[in-house]
Amino acid sequence: MSTSNPITIRYRWDRENFEHSFSHAYQWYYKHSARRYIGWLFIAMAQFGVVAALKKGAVGLLMLSTLLILYWYVGKKWLVKRRASTLFEHSPLKDRTVTLEVDKEGIRQGDAILSWDEVEGVVDTDNALILYHHGKAYYLPSSGFESIEERSRFKSLAKEKGKWYD
């Protein structure tokens, strides 16, 4: 496959794309993060607290452990999503068309260029690619590529540059 012609990615950065982006990035990040192991320890300790509270009748410890478990499974994601939603609402790209040109040098958006050396990795999800740069996730929906071949060329280029994660 030749990657001499630039690959054009064009999509609208709207609420729907934001929701998909957040969901995929959140799942991938925590699946591949050391924080999940800390979380398992956190949950185990809270569950031991629930068991101890039930055996001893300690209502305060039971409530604390229950709140910690609820935070871990519900509250944490809600807080992160709320912060991300606020950033989306104040984004200068909100409801605008994003156009990227990708070649062997890097990824261009207007005058700005992101070289492949600066890219931490690219991950394939069911309906998008997620590009990671300095701990941030950039969502590239499959619908943004002109064709399946263009998407395949992008994936091949990312693999060639050593930035592809499975």
CNS distance restraints for C-alpha pairs under 8 A (distance, minus, plus):
assign (resid   1 and name CA) (resid 153 and name CA) 6.95 0.50 0.50
assign (resid   2 and name CA) (resid 153 and name CA) 7.75 0.50 0.50
assign (resid   3 and name CA) (resid   7 and name CA) 7.85 0.50 0.50
assign (resid   3 and name CA) (resid 103 and name CA) 6.72 0.50 0.50
assign (resid   3 and name CA) (resid 104 and name CA) 7.22 0.50 0.50
assign (resid   3 and name CA) (resid 153 and name CA) 6.62 0.50 0.50
assign (resid   3 and name CA) (resid 157 and name CA) 7.20 0.50 0.50
assign (resid   4 and name CA) (resid 103 and name CA) 7.07 0.50 0.50
assign (resid   4 and name CA) (resid 104 and name CA) 7.70 0.50 0.50
assign (resid   5 and name CA) (resid 103 and name CA) 7.16 0.50 0.50
assign (resid   6 and name CA) (resid 101 and name CA) 5.90 0.50 0.50
assign (resid   6 and name CA) (resid 102 and name CA) 5.31 0.50 0.50
assign (resid   6 and name CA) (resid 103 and name CA) 4.90 0.50 0.50
assign (resid   7 and name CA) (resid 101 and name CA) 5.56 0.50 0.50
assign (resid   7 and name CA) (resid 102 and name CA) 4.90 0.50 0.50
assign (resid   7 and name CA) (resid 103 and name CA) 6.46 0.50 0.50
assign (resid   7 and name CA) (resid 150 and name CA) 6.28 0.50 0.50
assign (resid   7 and name CA) (resid 153 and name CA) 7.67 0.50 0.50
assign (resid   7 and name CA) (resid 154 and name CA) 7.03 0.50 0.50
assign (resid   8 and name CA) (resid  99 and name CA) 7.06 0.50 0.50
assign (resid   8 and name CA) (resid 100 and name CA) 5.76 0.50 0.50
assign (resid   8 and name CA) (resid 101 and name CA) 4.76 0.50 0.50
assign (resid   8 and name CA) (resid 102 and name CA) 6.44 0.50 0.50
assign (resid   8 and name CA) (resid 145 and name CA) 6.63 0.50 0.50
assign (resid   8 and name CA) (resid 146 and name CA) 7.12 0.50 0.50
assign (resid   8 and name CA) (resid 150 and name CA) 7.93 0.50 0.50
assign (resid   9 and name CA) (resid  98 and name CA) 7.85 0.50 0.50
assign (resid   9 and name CA) (resid  99 and name CA) 5.69 0.50 0.50
assign (resid   9 and name CA) (resid 100 and name CA) 5.05 0.50 0.50
assign (resid   9 and name CA) (resid 101 and name CA) 6.46 0.50 0.50
assign (resid   9 and name CA) (resid 102 and name CA) 7.88 0.50 0.50
assign (resid   9 and name CA) (resid 140 and name CA) 7.65 0.50 0.50
assign (resid   9 and name CA) (resid 144 and name CA) 5.01 0.50 0.50
assign (resid   9 and name CA) (resid 145 and name CA) 4.93 0.50 0.50
assign (resid   9 and name CA) (resid 146 and name CA) 7.09 0.50 0.50
assign (resid  10 and name CA) (resid  97 and name CA) 6.77 0.50 0.50
assign (resid  10 and name CA) (resid  98 and name CA) 5.57 0.50 0.50
assign (resid  10 and name CA) (resid  99 and name CA) 4.46 0.50 0.50
assign (resid  10 and name CA) (resid 100 and name CA) 6.42 0.50 0.50
assign (resid  10 and name CA) (resid 144 and name CA) 4.64 0.50 0.50
assign (resid  10 and name CA) (resid 145 and name CA) 6.58 0.50 0.50
assign (resid  11 and name CA) (resid  97 and name CA) 5.48 0.50 0.50
assign (resid  11 and name CA) (resid  98 and name CA) 5.43 0.50 0.50
assign (resid  11 and name CA) (resid  99 and name CA) 6.81 0.50 0.50
assign (resid  11 and name CA) (resid 141 and name CA) 7.36 0.50 0.50
assign (resid  11 and name CA) (resid 143 and name CA) 7.14 0.50 0.50
assign (resid  11 and name CA) (resid 144 and name CA) 4.70 0.50 0.50
assign (resid  12 and name CA) (resid  17 and name CA) 7.75 0.50 0.50
assign (resid  12 and name CA) (resid  95 and name CA) 6.24 0.50 0.50
assign (resid  12 and name CA) (resid  96 and name CA) 5.51 0.50 0.50
assign (resid  12 and name CA) (resid  97 and name CA) 4.19 0.50 0.50
assign (resid  12 and name CA) (resid  98 and name CA) 5.94 0.50 0.50
assign (resid  13 and name CA) (resid  17 and name CA) 6.07 0.50 0.50
assign (resid  13 and name CA) (resid  18 and name CA) 6.94 0.50 0.50
assign (resid  13 and name CA) (resid  93 and name CA) 6.52 0.50 0.50
assign (resid  13 and name CA) (resid  94 and name CA) 5.69 0.50 0.50
assign (resid  13 and name CA) (resid  95 and name CA) 5.28 0.50 0.50
assign (resid  13 and name CA) (resid  96 and name CA) 5.70 0.50 0.50
assign (resid  13 and name CA) (resid  97 and name CA) 6.18 0.50 0.50
assign (resid  13 and name CA) (resid  98 and name CA) 6.64 0.50 0.50
assign (resid  14 and name CA) (resid  18 and name CA) 6.17 0.50 0.50
assign (resid  14 and name CA) (resid  94 and name CA) 5.98 0.50 0.50
assign (resid  14 and name CA) (resid  95 and name CA) 4.74 0.50 0.50
assign (resid  14 and name CA) (resid  96 and name CA) 7.33 0.50 0.50
assign (resid  15 and name CA) (resid  19 and name CA) 6.14 0.50 0.50
assign (resid  15 and name CA) (resid  95 and name CA) 7.79 0.50 0.50
assign (resid  16 and name CA) (resid  20 and name CA) 6.40 0.50 0.50
assign (resid  17 and name CA) (resid  21 and name CA) 5.93 0.50 0.50
assign (resid  17 and name CA) (resid 139 and name CA) 7.87 0.50 0.50
assign (resid  17 and name CA) (resid 141 and name CA) 7.51 0.50 0.50
assign (resid  18 and name CA) (resid  22 and name CA) 6.05 0.50 0.50
assign (resid  18 and name CA) (resid  88 and name CA) 7.44 0.50 0.50
assign (resid  19 and name CA) (resid  23 and name CA) 6.20 0.50 0.50
assign (resid  20 and name CA) (resid  24 and name CA) 6.20 0.50 0.50
assign (resid  21 and name CA) (resid  25 and name CA) 5.94 0.50 0.50
assign (resid  21 and name CA) (resid 130 and name CA) 7.80 0.50 0.50
assign (resid  21 and name CA) (resid 138 and name CA) 7.73 0.50 0.50
assign (resid  21 and name CA) (resid 139 and name CA) 5.48 0.50 0.50
assign (resid  22 and name CA) (resid  26 and name CA) 5.82 0.50 0.50
assign (resid  22 and name CA) (resid  81 and name CA) 7.31 0.50 0.50
assign (resid  22 and name CA) (resid  84 and name CA) 7.78 0.50 0.50
assign (resid  23 and name CA) (resid  27 and name CA) 6.25 0.50 0.50
assign (resid  24 and name CA) (resid  28 and name CA) 6.12 0.50 0.50
assign (resid  24 and name CA) (resid 125 and name CA) 7.09 0.50 0.50
assign (resid  25 and name CA) (resid  29 and name CA) 5.86 0.50 0.50
assign (resid  25 and name CA) (resid 130 and name CA) 7.20 0.50 0.50
assign (resid  25 and name CA) (resid 137 and name CA) 6.49 0.50 0.50
assign (resid  26 and name CA) (resid  30 and name CA) 6.24 0.50 0.50
assign (resid  27 and name CA) (resid  31 and name CA) 6.01 0.50 0.50
assign (resid  28 and name CA) (resid  32 and name CA) 6.17 0.50 0.50
assign (resid  29 and name CA) (resid  33 and name CA) 5.90 0.50 0.50
assign (resid  30 and name CA) (resid  34 and name CA) 7.87 0.50 0.50
assign (resid  30 and name CA) (resid  35 and name CA) 6.91 0.50 0.50
assign (resid  30 and name CA) (resid  36 and name CA) 6.11 0.50 0.50
assign (resid  31 and name CA) (resid  36 and name CA) 7.03 0.50 0.50
assign (resid  34 and name CA) (resid  38 and name CA) 6.88 0.50 0.50
assign (resid  35 and name CA) (resid  39 and name CA) 6.01 0.50 0.50
assign (resid  36 and name CA) (resid  40 and name CA) 6.17 0.50 0.50
assign (resid  37 and name CA) (resid  41 and name CA) 6.44 0.50 0.50
assign (resid  38 and name CA) (resid  42 and name CA) 6.13 0.50 0.50
assign (resid  39 and name CA) (resid  43 and name CA) 6.06 0.50 0.50
assign (resid  39 and name CA) (resid  72 and name CA) 7.68 0.50 0.50
assign (resid  40 and name CA) (resid  44 and name CA) 6.06 0.50 0.50
assign (resid  41 and name CA) (resid  45 and name CA) 6.17 0.50 0.50
assign (resid  42 and name CA) (resid  46 and name CA) 6.29 0.50 0.50
assign (resid  43 and name CA) (resid  47 and name CA) 6.03 0.50 0.50
assign (resid  43 and name CA) (resid  68 and name CA) 7.85 0.50 0.50
assign (resid  43 and name CA) (resid  69 and name CA) 6.33 0.50 0.50
assign (resid  43 and name CA) (resid  72 and name CA) 7.60 0.50 0.50
assign (resid  44 and name CA) (resid  48 and name CA) 6.18 0.50 0.50
assign (resid  45 and name CA) (resid  49 and name CA) 6.22 0.50 0.50
assign (resid  46 and name CA) (resid  50 and name CA) 6.36 0.50 0.50
assign (resid  46 and name CA) (resid  65 and name CA) 4.86 0.50 0.50
assign (resid  46 and name CA) (resid  66 and name CA) 7.42 0.50 0.50
assign (resid  46 and name CA) (resid  68 and name CA) 6.63 0.50 0.50
assign (resid  46 and name CA) (resid  69 and name CA) 6.55 0.50 0.50
assign (resid  47 and name CA) (resid  51 and name CA) 6.33 0.50 0.50
assign (resid  47 and name CA) (resid  65 and name CA) 6.80 0.50 0.50
assign (resid  47 and name CA) (resid  69 and name CA) 7.78 0.50 0.50
assign (resid  48 and name CA) (resid  52 and name CA) 6.06 0.50 0.50
assign (resid  49 and name CA) (resid  53 and name CA) 5.93 0.50 0.50
assign (resid  49 and name CA) (resid  61 and name CA) 6.53 0.50 0.50
assign (resid  49 and name CA) (resid  62 and name CA) 6.71 0.50 0.50
assign (resid  49 and name CA) (resid  65 and name CA) 5.74 0.50 0.50
assign (resid  50 and name CA) (resid  54 and name CA) 6.14 0.50 0.50
assign (resid  50 and name CA) (resid  61 and name CA) 7.08 0.50 0.50
assign (resid  50 and name CA) (resid  62 and name CA) 5.09 0.50 0.50
assign (resid  50 and name CA) (resid  65 and name CA) 5.72 0.50 0.50
assign (resid  50 and name CA) (resid  66 and name CA) 7.02 0.50 0.50
assign (resid  51 and name CA) (resid  55 and name CA) 6.26 0.50 0.50
assign (resid  52 and name CA) (resid  56 and name CA) 6.13 0.50 0.50
assign (resid  52 and name CA) (resid  58 and name CA) 7.89 0.50 0.50
assign (resid  53 and name CA) (resid  57 and name CA) 5.41 0.50 0.50
assign (resid  53 and name CA) (resid  58 and name CA) 4.64 0.50 0.50
assign (resid  53 and name CA) (resid  59 and name CA) 6.50 0.50 0.50
assign (resid  53 and name CA) (resid  60 and name CA) 7.95 0.50 0.50
assign (resid  53 and name CA) (resid  61 and name CA) 5.60 0.50 0.50
assign (resid  53 and name CA) (resid  62 and name CA) 5.05 0.50 0.50
assign (resid  54 and name CA) (resid  58 and name CA) 6.76 0.50 0.50
assign (resid  54 and name CA) (resid  59 and name CA) 7.93 0.50 0.50
assign (resid  54 and name CA) (resid  62 and name CA) 6.99 0.50 0.50
assign (resid  58 and name CA) (resid  62 and name CA) 6.29 0.50 0.50
assign (resid  59 and name CA) (resid  63 and name CA) 6.09 0.50 0.50
assign (resid  60 and name CA) (resid  64 and name CA) 6.19 0.50 0.50
assign (resid  61 and name CA) (resid  65 and name CA) 6.05 0.50 0.50
assign (resid  62 and name CA) (resid  66 and name CA) 6.05 0.50 0.50
assign (resid  63 and name CA) (resid  67 and name CA) 6.09 0.50 0.50
assign (resid  64 and name CA) (resid  68 and name CA) 6.22 0.50 0.50
assign (resid  65 and name CA) (resid  69 and name CA) 6.26 0.50 0.50
assign (resid  66 and name CA) (resid  70 and name CA) 6.16 0.50 0.50
assign (resid  67 and name CA) (resid  71 and name CA) 6.06 0.50 0.50
assign (resid  68 and name CA) (resid  72 and name CA) 6.25 0.50 0.50
assign (resid  69 and name CA) (resid  73 and name CA) 6.27 0.50 0.50
assign (resid  70 and name CA) (resid  74 and name CA) 5.57 0.50 0.50
assign (resid  70 and name CA) (resid  75 and name CA) 6.50 0.50 0.50
assign (resid  71 and name CA) (resid  75 and name CA) 4.22 0.50 0.50
assign (resid  71 and name CA) (resid  76 and name CA) 5.69 0.50 0.50
assign (resid  72 and name CA) (resid  76 and name CA) 5.59 0.50 0.50
assign (resid  73 and name CA) (resid  77 and name CA) 7.51 0.50 0.50
assign (resid  74 and name CA) (resid  78 and name CA) 6.40 0.50 0.50
assign (resid  75 and name CA) (resid  79 and name CA) 6.07 0.50 0.50
assign (resid  76 and name CA) (resid  80 and name CA) 6.32 0.50 0.50
assign (resid  77 and name CA) (resid  81 and name CA) 6.00 0.50 0.50
assign (resid  78 and name CA) (resid  82 and name CA) 6.01 0.50 0.50
assign (resid  79 and name CA) (resid  83 and name CA) 6.28 0.50 0.50
assign (resid  80 and name CA) (resid  84 and name CA) 6.21 0.50 0.50
assign (resid  81 and name CA) (resid  85 and name CA) 5.95 0.50 0.50
assign (resid  82 and name CA) (resid  86 and name CA) 6.28 0.50 0.50
assign (resid  83 and name CA) (resid  87 and name CA) 6.43 0.50 0.50
assign (resid  84 and name CA) (resid  88 and name CA) 6.18 0.50 0.50
assign (resid  85 and name CA) (resid  89 and name CA) 6.12 0.50 0.50
assign (resid  86 and name CA) (resid  90 and name CA) 6.39 0.50 0.50
assign (resid  87 and name CA) (resid  91 and name CA) 5.96 0.50 0.50
assign (resid  88 and name CA) (resid  94 and name CA) 6.61 0.50 0.50
assign (resid  89 and name CA) (resid  94 and name CA) 6.76 0.50 0.50
assign (resid  90 and name CA) (resid  94 and name CA) 7.50 0.50 0.50
assign (resid  93 and name CA) (resid  97 and name CA) 7.60 0.50 0.50
assign (resid  93 and name CA) (resid  98 and name CA) 7.48 0.50 0.50
assign (resid  98 and name CA) (resid 109 and name CA) 7.92 0.50 0.50
assign (resid  99 and name CA) (resid 109 and name CA) 6.29 0.50 0.50
assign (resid  99 and name CA) (resid 110 and name CA) 7.96 0.50 0.50
assign (resid 100 and name CA) (resid 107 and name CA) 6.57 0.50 0.50
assign (resid 100 and name CA) (resid 108 and name CA) 5.51 0.50 0.50
assign (resid 100 and name CA) (resid 109 and name CA) 4.92 0.50 0.50
assign (resid 100 and name CA) (resid 110 and name CA) 7.75 0.50 0.50
assign (resid 101 and name CA) (resid 107 and name CA) 5.74 0.50 0.50
assign (resid 101 and name CA) (resid 108 and name CA) 5.05 0.50 0.50
assign (resid 101 and name CA) (resid 109 and name CA) 6.62 0.50 0.50
assign (resid 102 and name CA) (resid 106 and name CA) 5.87 0.50 0.50
assign (resid 102 and name CA) (resid 107 and name CA) 4.50 0.50 0.50
assign (resid 102 and name CA) (resid 108 and name CA) 6.30 0.50 0.50
assign (resid 102 and name CA) (resid 154 and name CA) 7.63 0.50 0.50
assign (resid 103 and name CA) (resid 107 and name CA) 6.61 0.50 0.50
assign (resid 103 and name CA) (resid 157 and name CA) 7.95 0.50 0.50
assign (resid 104 and name CA) (resid 116 and name CA) 7.81 0.50 0.50
assign (resid 104 and name CA) (resid 157 and name CA) 7.16 0.50 0.50
assign (resid 105 and name CA) (resid 115 and name CA) 5.95 0.50 0.50
assign (resid 105 and name CA) (resid 116 and name CA) 6.68 0.50 0.50
assign (resid 106 and name CA) (resid 113 and name CA) 6.51 0.50 0.50
assign (resid 106 and name CA) (resid 114 and name CA) 5.43 0.50 0.50
assign (resid 106 and name CA) (resid 115 and name CA) 4.08 0.50 0.50
assign (resid 106 and name CA) (resid 116 and name CA) 4.98 0.50 0.50
assign (resid 107 and name CA) (resid 113 and name CA) 5.57 0.50 0.50
assign (resid 107 and name CA) (resid 114 and name CA) 5.06 0.50 0.50
assign (resid 107 and name CA) (resid 115 and name CA) 6.33 0.50 0.50
assign (resid 107 and name CA) (resid 116 and name CA) 7.47 0.50 0.50
assign (resid 108 and name CA) (resid 112 and name CA) 5.71 0.50 0.50
assign (resid 108 and name CA) (resid 113 and name CA) 4.37 0.50 0.50
assign (resid 108 and name CA) (resid 114 and name CA) 6.32 0.50 0.50
assign (resid 109 and name CA) (resid 113 and name CA) 6.43 0.50 0.50
assign (resid 114 and name CA) (resid 118 and name CA) 6.54 0.50 0.50
assign (resid 114 and name CA) (resid 119 and name CA) 7.44 0.50 0.50
assign (resid 115 and name CA) (resid 119 and name CA) 6.96 0.50 0.50
assign (resid 116 and name CA) (resid 161 and name CA) 6.87 0.50 0.50
assign (resid 116 and name CA) (resid 163 and name CA) 7.90 0.50 0.50
assign (resid 118 and name CA) (resid 133 and name CA) 6.63 0.50 0.50
assign (resid 118 and name CA) (resid 134 and name CA) 7.93 0.50 0.50
assign (resid 119 and name CA) (resid 131 and name CA) 7.29 0.50 0.50
assign (resid 119 and name CA) (resid 132 and name CA) 6.17 0.50 0.50
assign (resid 119 and name CA) (resid 133 and name CA) 5.01 0.50 0.50
assign (resid 119 and name CA) (resid 134 and name CA) 7.77 0.50 0.50
assign (resid 119 and name CA) (resid 163 and name CA) 7.01 0.50 0.50
assign (resid 120 and name CA) (resid 131 and name CA) 7.67 0.50 0.50
assign (resid 120 and name CA) (resid 132 and name CA) 5.33 0.50 0.50
assign (resid 120 and name CA) (resid 133 and name CA) 5.32 0.50 0.50
assign (resid 120 and name CA) (resid 134 and name CA) 7.13 0.50 0.50
assign (resid 120 and name CA) (resid 163 and name CA) 6.44 0.50 0.50
assign (resid 121 and name CA) (resid 131 and name CA) 5.93 0.50 0.50
assign (resid 121 and name CA) (resid 132 and name CA) 5.28 0.50 0.50
assign (resid 121 and name CA) (resid 133 and name CA) 7.38 0.50 0.50
assign (resid 121 and name CA) (resid 163 and name CA) 4.39 0.50 0.50
assign (resid 121 and name CA) (resid 164 and name CA) 5.62 0.50 0.50
assign (resid 121 and name CA) (resid 165 and name CA) 6.34 0.50 0.50
assign (resid 122 and name CA) (resid 129 and name CA) 6.67 0.50 0.50
assign (resid 122 and name CA) (resid 130 and name CA) 5.59 0.50 0.50
assign (resid 122 and name CA) (resid 131 and name CA) 4.46 0.50 0.50
assign (resid 122 and name CA) (resid 132 and name CA) 6.22 0.50 0.50
assign (resid 122 and name CA) (resid 158 and name CA) 6.95 0.50 0.50
assign (resid 122 and name CA) (resid 163 and name CA) 5.85 0.50 0.50
assign (resid 122 and name CA) (resid 164 and name CA) 5.00 0.50 0.50
assign (resid 122 and name CA) (resid 165 and name CA) 5.94 0.50 0.50
assign (resid 123 and name CA) (resid 129 and name CA) 5.60 0.50 0.50
assign (resid 123 and name CA) (resid 130 and name CA) 5.14 0.50 0.50
assign (resid 123 and name CA) (resid 131 and name CA) 6.52 0.50 0.50
assign (resid 123 and name CA) (resid 164 and name CA) 6.40 0.50 0.50
assign (resid 123 and name CA) (resid 165 and name CA) 5.32 0.50 0.50
assign (resid 123 and name CA) (resid 166 and name CA) 6.48 0.50 0.50
assign (resid 124 and name CA) (resid 128 and name CA) 6.25 0.50 0.50
assign (resid 124 and name CA) (resid 129 and name CA) 4.62 0.50 0.50
assign (resid 124 and name CA) (resid 130 and name CA) 6.49 0.50 0.50
assign (resid 124 and name CA) (resid 165 and name CA) 7.75 0.50 0.50
assign (resid 124 and name CA) (resid 166 and name CA) 7.21 0.50 0.50
assign (resid 125 and name CA) (resid 129 and name CA) 5.90 0.50 0.50
assign (resid 125 and name CA) (resid 130 and name CA) 7.48 0.50 0.50
assign (resid 127 and name CA) (resid 141 and name CA) 6.28 0.50 0.50
assign (resid 127 and name CA) (resid 142 and name CA) 5.54 0.50 0.50
assign (resid 128 and name CA) (resid 139 and name CA) 6.93 0.50 0.50
assign (resid 128 and name CA) (resid 140 and name CA) 5.56 0.50 0.50
assign (resid 128 and name CA) (resid 141 and name CA) 4.13 0.50 0.50
assign (resid 128 and name CA) (resid 142 and name CA) 4.81 0.50 0.50
assign (resid 129 and name CA) (resid 139 and name CA) 6.19 0.50 0.50
assign (resid 129 and name CA) (resid 140 and name CA) 5.02 0.50 0.50
assign (resid 129 and name CA) (resid 141 and name CA) 6.23 0.50 0.50
assign (resid 129 and name CA) (resid 142 and name CA) 7.11 0.50 0.50
assign (resid 130 and name CA) (resid 137 and name CA) 6.18 0.50 0.50
assign (resid 130 and name CA) (resid 138 and name CA) 5.50 0.50 0.50
assign (resid 130 and name CA) (resid 139 and name CA) 4.72 0.50 0.50
assign (resid 130 and name CA) (resid 140 and name CA) 5.91 0.50 0.50
assign (resid 131 and name CA) (resid 137 and name CA) 5.65 0.50 0.50
assign (resid 131 and name CA) (resid 138 and name CA) 4.95 0.50 0.50
assign (resid 131 and name CA) (resid 139 and name CA) 6.47 0.50 0.50
assign (resid 131 and name CA) (resid 140 and name CA) 7.45 0.50 0.50
assign (resid 132 and name CA) (resid 136 and name CA) 5.54 0.50 0.50
assign (resid 132 and name CA) (resid 137 and name CA) 4.65 0.50 0.50
assign (resid 132 and name CA) (resid 138 and name CA) 6.22 0.50 0.50
assign (resid 133 and name CA) (resid 137 and name CA) 6.60 0.50 0.50
assign (resid 133 and name CA) (resid 138 and name CA) 7.77 0.50 0.50
assign (resid 140 and name CA) (resid 144 and name CA) 6.74 0.50 0.50
assign (resid 141 and name CA) (resid 145 and name CA) 7.56 0.50 0.50
assign (resid 142 and name CA) (resid 151 and name CA) 7.18 0.50 0.50
assign (resid 145 and name CA) (resid 150 and name CA) 6.12 0.50 0.50
assign (resid 145 and name CA) (resid 151 and name CA) 5.92 0.50 0.50
assign (resid 146 and name CA) (resid 150 and name CA) 6.31 0.50 0.50
assign (resid 146 and name CA) (resid 151 and name CA) 7.93 0.50 0.50
assign (resid 147 and name CA) (resid 151 and name CA) 6.57 0.50 0.50
assign (resid 148 and name CA) (resid 152 and name CA) 6.20 0.50 0.50
assign (resid 149 and name CA) (resid 153 and name CA) 6.10 0.50 0.50
assign (resid 150 and name CA) (resid 154 and name CA) 6.25 0.50 0.50
assign (resid 151 and name CA) (resid 155 and name CA) 6.31 0.50 0.50
assign (resid 152 and name CA) (resid 156 and name CA) 6.10 0.50 0.50
assign (resid 153 and name CA) (resid 157 and name CA) 6.09 0.50 0.50
assign (resid 154 and name CA) (resid 158 and name CA) 6.19 0.50 0.50
assign (resid 155 and name CA) (resid 159 and name CA) 6.17 0.50 0.50
assign (resid 155 and name CA) (resid 164 and name CA) 7.48 0.50 0.50
assign (resid 156 and name CA) (resid 160 and name CA) 6.05 0.50 0.50
assign (resid 157 and name CA) (resid 161 and name CA) 6.22 0.50 0.50
assign (resid 158 and name CA) (resid 162 and name CA) 6.25 0.50 0.50
assign (resid 158 and name CA) (resid 163 and name CA) 5.18 0.50 0.50
assign (resid 158 and name CA) (resid 164 and name CA) 5.51 0.50 0.50
assign (resid 159 and name CA) (resid 163 and name CA) 5.77 0.50 0.50
assign (resid 159 and name CA) (resid 164 and name CA) 4.96 0.50 0.50
